Amino acid sequence: MNIRFLETLVTLAQLKSFRATARALHATPAAISLRIRSLEEGLGTELVDRSGREFRLTPNGEYLLGHAKAVVAAARSMRAAAHKENPVQGRLRLGVIETVVHSWLSRFVGLLSAQYPQVEIELMVDTSSVLQKRLLSDELDLVVRVEGIDRPQIVSTALAICPVQWIAHRDLLPPGPQQLARQVLQHPILSFARATVPQRALEEVVAQLAGREGVPVAQTRITCSPSVAAIVRLVRDGYGIAAIPGLFVSDYLDRGEFVELAPLPPLPAIAVTLCRNAQAQGLTHAAAQVMQRACTEFGQETAPRFIGVLC
């Protein structure tokens, strides 16, 4: 649908004259008449009542005039925004899970600062459920969490898949895979905060593993913590075995201080997703693009060991 034709209809309804409308729009009366005819053909209805000497719209014309005004106003607003000097600036309220902190957050901050130096970041690190609540209550602008948010007003963009591994201190378990699963089930298994997606997935795997090894599920112990630093410290102290993304402990793995227990059943990967309100300001959408770039660059450096990029 031609926006110019809708603008012509709005002006014609105001001036109630084809000649006056032609003068206002710097066109000929014939051109104005042709635009209205074309609009009527496109809509499949008559807009102007041509049976009388005085100008008036048909009932359908009166009804559609309100819609035409709304479209014209939106188009004018869009044109104004496109030509307005409006650099990306202001405060970005960003919420992320710890996975991002231990991966591409610093790269994102650096890229954003270089591209948009007038942007100030207010950072919050929390669980996915808390971040979702804060985004929906308009307390955060941009959120990176586990899985998307199924709400019509929220745009969710898949960023990456982070593999989750069984991680232990090299001295905790005897060498060799013999009865490894049974030995693992005798130790506390360290995971993310309770009721999170990774923790619930771990519970299912542990229950299946216990059943396979003939160990009562009640005898297994899953220790939950929202702090990755706390989990890593406990692994270093030989307290238990972690079920976390290997990227959290890449240095320990490279040094051989921690080992991956590959023979154990695989754990579901973490799907990291970028979420924002569809009606967010330009700053938020610009920051989202930078976040995708930061994730992509980090993934290219670490894949496939630690991350699989989706964006």
Secondary structure, DSSP 8 states (H G I E B T S, - for coil): --HHHHHHHHHHHHH--HHHHHHHTTS-HHHHHHHHHHHHHHHTS--B--SSSS--B-HHHHHHHHHHHHHHHHHHHHHHHHHS---S-EEEEEEE-HHHHTTTHHHHHHHHHHH-TTEEEEEEE--HHHHHHHHHTTS-SEEEEES----TTEEEEEEEEEEEEEEEETTTS-SSSTTHHHHHHTS-EEESSTTSHHHHHHHHHHHHHHHHHT--GGG--EEE-S-HHHHHHHHHTTS-EEEEEGGGGHHHHHHTSEEE-TTS--EEEEEEEEEEETT--HHHHHHHHHHHHHHHHHHHHHTTTS-EE--
